[in-house]
């Protein structure tokens, strides 16, 4: 009887060794869900910086500035209300009444990140005086590098978000 039990144990042991290893689905699903949440959060963060009603200016000779990284940039959107002839300023989803309101906020961010630069995404109908005021606020905050987003080429009805970082201008 003892030998029958030993034979049975050996048979069970051999069957386990010969079979395919089990594929664990639950840990793989957990990892995929974590990756999905990560990419969804990153995507929504980038989309919040874009304005749907913003129509960027076109530039035939625009150059992509490859030296800049998004980790050190602050995006300021400047929209134009043609009915009231007023510019609207937003940064990180917060609306500011005038360009001068950015001075304190930008100065504080510059102390946190000394390599900070500003990317201005201005509507093509915005008056130059509004952009000049914004660049003055950047200069007062101590930011010396300001870049502009434009649409490269003369494409008609470009898709939203088809902006290209272009020329750097120092204040």
Backbone as CSV, one residue per row, in Angstrom:
resi,resn,N_x,N_y,N_z,CA_x,CA_y,CA_z,C_x,C_y,C_z
1,UNK,0.816,-1.182,0.000,0.000,0.000,0.000,0.868,1.257,0.000
2,UNK,1.938,1.249,0.697,2.844,2.387,0.718,3.453,2.614,-0.652
3,UNK,3.756,1.515,-1.350,4.331,1.673,-2.689,3.323,2.241,-3.663
4,UNK,2.039,1.975,-3.505,0.994,2.533,-4.374,0.893,4.041,-4.176
5,UNK,1.032,4.476,-2.921,0.968,5.910,-2.626,2.178,6.621,-3.232
6,UNK,3.334,5.997,-3.118,4.552,6.591,-3.678,4.449,6.672,-5.189
7,UNK,3.912,5.612,-5.839,3.755,5.623,-7.288,2.799,6.733,-7.725
8,UNK,1.717,6.915,-6.946,0.762,7.951,-7.270,1.397,9.347,-7.171
9,UNK,2.176,9.576,-6.123,2.843,10.865,-5.941,3.825,11.137,-7.068
10,UNK,4.553,10.089,-7.475,5.497,10.259,-8.592,4.759,10.569,-9.888
11,UNK,3.617,9.934,-10.095,2.833,10.184,-11.314,2.300,11.617,-11.332
12,UNK,1.842,12.078,-10.168,1.349,13.453,-10.081,2.488,14.432,-10.306
13,UNK,3.659,14.133,-9.726,4.826,14.993,-9.878,5.258,15.073,-11.344
14,UNK,5.281,13.932,-12.044,5.651,13.899,-13.462,4.644,14.664,-14.305
15,UNK,3.366,14.556,-13.976,2.335,15.258,-14.749,2.509,16.777,-14.606
16,UNK,2.876,17.241,-13.394,3.100,18.678,-13.198,4.322,19.163,-13.952
17,UNK,5.393,18.359,-13.997,6.611,18.764,-14.684,6.440,18.781,-16.193
18,UNK,5.639,17.889,-16.720,5.455,17.803,-18.166,4.480,18.856,-18.703
19,UNK,3.573,19.334,-17.889,2.560,20.282,-18.344,3.146,21.664,-18.580
20,UNK,2.440,22.460,-19.326,2.849,23.841,-19.578,2.658,24.667,-18.315
21,UNK,3.527,25.636,-18.102,3.333,26.501,-16.933,2.073,27.342,-17.123
22,UNK,1.408,27.636,-16.034,0.179,28.404,-16.108,0.498,29.869,-16.388
23,UNK,-0.308,30.485,-17.211,-0.140,31.889,-17.556,-1.012,32.713,-16.620
24,UNK,-0.388,33.604,-15.865,-1.107,34.417,-14.894,-1.656,35.668,-15.586
25,UNK,-2.958,35.748,-15.734,-3.595,36.851,-16.435,-3.821,38.051,-15.506
26,UNK,-4.162,37.812,-14.277,-4.509,38.902,-13.348,-3.367,39.917,-13.167
27,UNK,-2.121,39.495,-12.926,-1.061,40.506,-12.796,-0.830,41.292,-14.078
28,UNK,-0.996,40.632,-15.210,-0.797,41.320,-16.481,-1.888,42.372,-16.702
29,UNK,-3.110,42.064,-16.347,-4.202,43.024,-16.469,-3.955,44.209,-15.538
30,UNK,-3.462,43.940,-14.341,-3.148,45.020,-13.402,-2.104,45.967,-13.984
31,UNK,-1.066,45.431,-14.554,-0.008,46.254,-15.142,-0.555,47.064,-16.319
32,UNK,-1.369,46.449,-17.154,-1.936,47.160,-18.301,-2.857,48.291,-17.856
33,UNK,-3.635,48.069,-16.805,-4.507,49.129,-16.306,-3.704,50.296,-15.732
34,UNK,-2.621,50.003,-15.042,-1.769,51.065,-14.514,-1.165,51.867,-15.662
35,UNK,-0.695,51.198,-16.701,-0.142,51.899,-17.863,-1.215,52.746,-18.556
36,UNK,-2.411,52.199,-18.667,-3.505,52.935,-19.290,-3.823,54.206,-18.508
37,UNK,-3.900,54.099,-17.185,-4.156,55.280,-16.358,-3.039,56.305,-16.490
38,UNK,-1.806,55.833,-16.543,-0.665,56.738,-16.690,-0.765,57.532,-17.989
39,UNK,-0.996,56.837,-19.099,-1.050,57.529,-20.385,-2.280,58.425,-20.491
40,UNK,-3.381,58.033,-19.871,-4.567,58.890,-19.889,-4.304,60.184,-19.121
41,UNK,-3.631,60.092,-17.997,-3.359,61.298,-17.211,-2.391,62.220,-17.936
42,UNK,-1.381,61.655,-18.585,-0.428,62.478,-19.339,-1.134,63.159,-20.514
43,UNK,-1.973,62.429,-21.214,-2.674,62.983,-22.366,-3.602,64.109,-21.948
44,UNK,-4.344,63.920,-20.872,-5.265,64.972,-20.449,-4.506,66.202,-19.983
45,UNK,-3.355,66.035,-19.396,-2.549,67.180,-18.972,-2.118,67.995,-20.181
46,UNK,-1.682,67.353,-21.233,-1.259,68.073,-22.429,-2.431,68.726,-23.142
47,UNK,-3.599,68.104,-23.128,-4.750,68.680,-23.806,-5.278,69.913,-23.092
48,UNK,-5.114,69.985,-21.775,-5.596,71.139,-21.033,-4.871,72.409,-21.429
49,UNK,-3.668,72.309,-21.967,-2.894,73.481,-22.332,-3.325,74.074,-23.663
50,UNK,-4.138,73.387,-24.412,-4.535,73.845,-25.731,-5.908,74.509,-25.665
51,UNK,-6.085,75.534,-26.469,-7.355,76.245,-26.555,-8.020,75.885,-27.878
52,UNK,-9.277,75.499,-27.823,-9.986,75.129,-29.048,-10.238,76.335,-29.958
53,UNK,-10.525,77.469,-29.382,-10.870,78.652,-30.168,-9.655,79.471,-30.565
54,UNK,-8.486,78.929,-30.390,-7.259,79.652,-30.693,-6.822,79.311,-32.117
55,UNK,-6.714,80.317,-32.943,-6.271,80.138,-34.329,-4.892,80.764,-34.463
56,UNK,-3.877,79.924,-34.527,-2.500,80.410,-34.561,-2.183,81.059,-35.906
57,UNK,-1.233,81.961,-35.872,-0.763,82.613,-37.095,0.037,81.623,-37.930
58,UNK,0.110,81.892,-39.216,0.873,81.031,-40.118,2.243,81.653,-40.369
59,UNK,3.252,80.811,-40.479,4.608,81.285,-40.763,5.252,80.337,-41.766
60,UNK,5.653,80.894,-42.899,6.257,80.065,-43.951,7.652,79.583,-43.571
61,UNK,8.387,80.375,-42.833,9.782,80.040,-42.517,9.968,79.656,-41.051
62,UNK,8.953,79.090,-40.446,9.046,78.691,-39.038,10.028,77.540,-38.877
63,UNK,10.751,77.570,-37.778,11.709,76.509,-37.476,11.354,75.903,-36.143
64,UNK,11.407,74.607,-36.063,11.141,73.930,-34.801,12.357,74.088,-33.901
65,UNK,12.106,74.554,-32.699,13.180,74.755,-31.740,13.383,73.453,-30.979
66,UNK,14.397,72.703,-31.355,14.616,71.373,-30.800,15.405,71.400,-29.498
67,UNK,15.910,72.543,-29.099,16.714,72.621,-27.886,15.852,72.766,-26.634
68,UNK,14.612,73.146,-26.817,13.735,73.370,-25.675,13.053,72.065,-25.289
69,UNK,12.793,71.924,-23.995,12.056,70.767,-23.504,10.797,71.242,-22.820
70,UNK,9.772,70.411,-22.828,8.504,70.793,-22.228,8.575,70.853,-20.713
71,UNK,9.608,70.277,-20.126,9.687,70.285,-18.669,9.972,71.676,-18.123
72,UNK,10.559,72.545,-18.913,10.923,73.881,-18.443,10.073,74.980,-19.066
73,UNK,9.007,74.628,-19.756,8.227,75.648,-20.437,6.912,75.939,-19.717
74,UNK,6.481,77.171,-19.863,5.178,77.605,-19.400,4.437,78.074,-20.641
75,UNK,3.243,77.557,-20.850,2.455,77.936,-22.024,1.432,78.981,-21.619
76,UNK,1.465,80.101,-22.331,0.472,81.162,-22.120,-0.331,81.291,-23.408
77,UNK,-1.627,81.081,-23.304,-2.525,81.217,-24.444,-3.129,82.613,-24.437
78,UNK,-3.110,83.262,-25.605,-3.686,84.593,-25.749,-4.771,84.496,-26.812
79,UNK,-6.016,84.634,-26.386,-7.151,84.556,-27.307,-7.652,85.970,-27.598
80,UNK,-8.420,86.094,-28.654,-8.939,87.401,-29.045,-10.451,87.330,-29.159
81,UNK,-11.120,88.226,-28.443,-12.573,88.363,-28.529,-12.851,89.510,-29.480
82,UNK,-13.203,89.169,-30.708,-13.417,90.175,-31.742,-14.621,91.056,-31.490
83,UNK,-15.595,90.567,-30.745,-16.796,91.356,-30.480,-16.480,92.503,-29.517
84,UNK,-15.756,92.183,-28.448,-15.426,93.196,-27.448,-14.047,93.812,-27.656
85,UNK,-13.292,93.328,-28.634,-11.922,93.777,-28.887,-11.056,93.703,-27.625
86,UNK,-11.068,92.512,-27.015,-10.332,92.290,-25.778,-9.545,90.991,-25.910
87,UNK,-8.319,91.023,-25.414,-7.497,89.814,-25.384,-7.753,89.068,-24.076
88,UNK,-7.734,87.738,-24.159,-7.877,86.909,-22.972,-6.588,86.129,-22.753
89,UNK,-6.115,86.090,-21.525,-4.859,85.431,-21.190,-5.143,84.247,-20.268
90,UNK,-4.610,83.070,-20.611,-4.752,81.894,-19.743,-3.417,81.180,-19.633
91,UNK,-3.192,80.645,-18.438,-2.008,79.824,-18.192,-2.431,78.709,-17.245
92,UNK,-2.187,77.468,-17.637,-2.545,76.301,-16.835,-4.022,76.299,-16.464
93,UNK,-4.871,76.734,-17.383,-6.309,76.724,-17.152,-6.825,77.869,-16.303
94,UNK,-5.956,78.784,-15.887,-6.357,79.925,-15.075,-6.372,81.171,-15.961
95,UNK,-7.484,81.889,-15.934,-7.614,83.106,-16.735,-7.059,84.294,-15.958
96,UNK,-6.357,85.158,-16.669,-5.788,86.374,-16.088,-6.381,87.561,-16.829
97,UNK,-6.722,88.646,-16.117,-7.386,89.776,-16.774,-6.476,90.569,-17.703
98,UNK,-5.209,90.708,-17.315,-4.265,91.487,-18.119,-2.921,90.779,-18.142
99,UNK,-2.078,91.169,-19.078,-0.756,90.554,-19.202,0.116,90.841,-17.983
100,UNK,-0.067,91.996,-17.372,0.757,92.372,-16.222,0.538,91.443,-15.026
101,UNK,-0.574,90.728,-14.994,-0.879,89.824,-13.880,0.059,88.615,-13.851
102,UNK,0.760,88.365,-14.943,1.668,87.213,-15.006,3.001,87.472,-14.296
103,UNK,3.350,88.704,-14.035,4.678,89.021,-13.504,4.984,88.257,-12.231
104,UNK,4.108,88.313,-11.251,4.345,87.633,-9.975,4.371,86.121,-10.101
105,UNK,3.444,85.583,-10.876,3.355,84.126,-11.052,4.600,83.597,-11.759
106,UNK,5.024,84.290,-12.803,6.207,83.853,-13.544,7.476,84.000,-12.716
107,UNK,7.565,85.062,-11.925,8.745,85.249,-11.068,8.842,84.119,-10.042
108,UNK,7.703,83.708,-9.502,7.691,82.607,-8.531,8.117,81.291,-9.193
109,UNK,7.613,81.051,-10.387,7.994,79.817,-11.098,9.463,79.829,-11.497
110,UNK,9.982,81.011,-11.793,11.386,81.118,-12.177,12.301,80.787,-11.004
111,UNK,11.884,81.095,-9.794,12.695,80.724,-8.633,12.711,79.215,-8.433
112,UNK,11.640,78.535,-8.823,11.573,77.083,-8.715,12.345,76.395,-9.828
113,UNK,12.364,77.004,-11.020,13.035,76.424,-12.179,13.794,77.521,-12.925
114,UNK,15.110,77.635,-12.702,15.881,78.716,-13.335,15.957,78.617,-14.859
115,UNK,15.692,77.454,-15.434,15.745,77.292,-16.900,14.379,77.499,-17.540
116,UNK,13.452,78.100,-16.832,12.090,78.312,-17.294,12.061,79.254,-18.502
117,UNK,11.218,78.936,-19.460,10.971,79.834,-20.589,9.481,79.821,-20.896
118,UNK,9.031,80.820,-21.635,7.610,80.996,-21.917,7.344,80.697,-23.385
119,UNK,6.290,79.930,-23.640,5.794,79.678,-24.990,4.474,80.428,-25.122
120,UNK,4.432,81.399,-26.018,3.217,82.178,-26.242,2.473,81.576,-27.422
121,UNK,1.231,81.210,-27.181,0.350,80.707,-28.231,-0.739,81.758,-28.423
122,UNK,-0.510,82.688,-29.333,-1.424,83.811,-29.522,-2.291,83.607,-30.751
123,UNK,-3.527,84.019,-30.634,-4.454,84.002,-31.757,-3.937,84.964,-32.822
124,UNK,-4.177,84.627,-34.076,-3.638,85.453,-35.162,-4.265,86.848,-35.216
125,UNK,-5.409,87.062,-34.563,-6.066,88.362,-34.582,-5.702,89.243,-33.386
126,UNK,-4.906,88.752,-32.461,-4.533,89.526,-31.275,-3.697,90.724,-31.696
127,UNK,-3.983,91.867,-31.090,-3.223,93.073,-31.404,-1.827,92.972,-30.796
128,UNK,-0.873,93.563,-31.480,0.518,93.480,-31.046,0.738,94.066,-29.657
129,UNK,-0.020,95.075,-29.301,0.169,95.710,-27.985,-0.048,94.709,-26.855
130,UNK,-0.948,93.745,-27.042,-1.181,92.729,-26.016,0.017,91.794,-25.891
131,UNK,0.614,91.428,-27.017,1.797,90.566,-26.993,2.965,91.321,-26.391
132,UNK,3.083,92.612,-26.727,4.148,93.439,-26.167,4.018,93.540,-24.652
133,UNK,2.801,93.725,-24.157,2.573,93.778,-22.706,2.945,92.457,-22.042
134,UNK,2.615,91.350,-22.691,2.937,90.028,-22.147,4.445,89.811,-22.107
135,UNK,5.136,90.212,-23.160,6.592,90.082,-23.171,7.233,90.990,-22.126
136,UNK,6.642,92.161,-21.893,7.122,93.041,-20.831,6.943,92.409,-19.455
137,UNK,5.828,91.730,-19.253,5.595,91.037,-17.978,6.611,89.922,-17.783
138,UNK,6.952,89.224,-18.865,7.977,88.166,-18.790,9.331,88.772,-18.429
139,UNK,9.649,89.896,-19.027,10.922,90.561,-18.747,10.977,91.035,-17.297
140,UNK,9.891,91.588,-16.781,9.858,92.038,-15.394,9.988,90.862,-14.426
141,UNK,9.503,89.693,-14.830,9.616,88.502,-13.988,11.020,87.912,-14.035
142,UNK,11.829,88.352,-15.005,13.203,87.859,-15.119,13.377,86.747,-16.125
143,UNK,12.362,86.491,-16.920,12.442,85.446,-17.939,13.002,86.056,-19.212
144,UNK,14.109,85.501,-19.694,14.780,86.057,-20.860,14.482,85.349,-22.157
145,UNK,13.835,84.199,-22.104,13.558,83.459,-23.332,12.062,83.293,-23.511
146,UNK,11.580,83.783,-24.653,10.169,83.684,-25.002,10.096,83.097,-26.406
147,UNK,9.302,82.058,-26.583,9.112,81.470,-27.912,7.652,81.621,-28.306
148,UNK,7.391,81.478,-29.587,6.040,81.634,-30.111,5.630,80.364,-30.842
149,UNK,4.362,80.010,-30.735,3.823,78.873,-31.470,3.086,79.401,-32.686
150,UNK,3.391,78.822,-33.839,2.722,79.181,-35.088,2.425,77.905,-35.858
151,UNK,1.663,78.060,-36.903,1.410,76.940,-37.802,2.399,77.068,-38.940
152,UNK,3.123,76.002,-39.180,4.152,76.048,-40.213,3.517,75.902,-41.581
153,UNK,3.877,76.792,-42.498,3.338,76.750,-43.852,2.041,77.520,-43.934
154,UNK,1.466,77.544,-45.112,0.226,78.283,-45.355,-0.924,77.319,-45.537
155,UNK,-1.140,76.434,-44.592,-2.214,75.449,-44.696,-3.543,76.102,-44.357
156,UNK,-4.558,75.795,-45.128,-5.903,76.302,-44.871,-6.601,75.365,-43.894
157,UNK,-7.283,75.956,-42.911,-8.012,75.206,-41.888,-7.157,74.113,-41.254
158,UNK,-6.076,74.457,-40.566,-5.220,73.453,-39.946,-5.913,72.814,-38.757
159,UNK,-5.528,71.579,-38.421,-6.130,70.928,-37.269,-5.709,71.613,-35.979
160,UNK,-6.568,71.511,-34.974,-6.272,72.110,-33.671,-5.047,71.427,-33.091
161,UNK,-4.141,72.211,-32.574,-2.951,71.650,-31.953,-1.827,71.382,-32.924
162,UNK,-1.910,71.884,-34.140,-0.851,71.658,-35.115,0.209,72.741,-35.006
163,UNK,0.479,73.159,-33.803,1.420,74.251,-33.580,2.852,73.758,-33.613
164,UNK,3.724,74.641,-34.008,5.152,74.344,-34.027,5.873,75.434,-33.255
165,UNK,6.723,75.050,-32.339,7.511,76.044,-31.610,8.484,76.657,-32.591
166,UNK,8.579,77.965,-32.544,9.458,78.627,-33.506,10.473,79.499,-32.820
167,UNK,10.868,80.479,-33.501,11.984,81.345,-33.146,11.968,81.763,-31.693
168,UNK,13.128,81.768,-31.086,13.273,82.279,-29.732,13.583,83.755,-29.807
169,UNK,12.968,84.512,-28.931,13.261,85.939,-28.846,13.583,86.249,-27.400
170,UNK,14.628,86.961,-27.163,15.005,87.302,-25.792,14.479,88.658,-25.429
171,UNK,14.011,88.767,-24.187,13.531,90.069,-23.692,14.709,90.838,-23.164
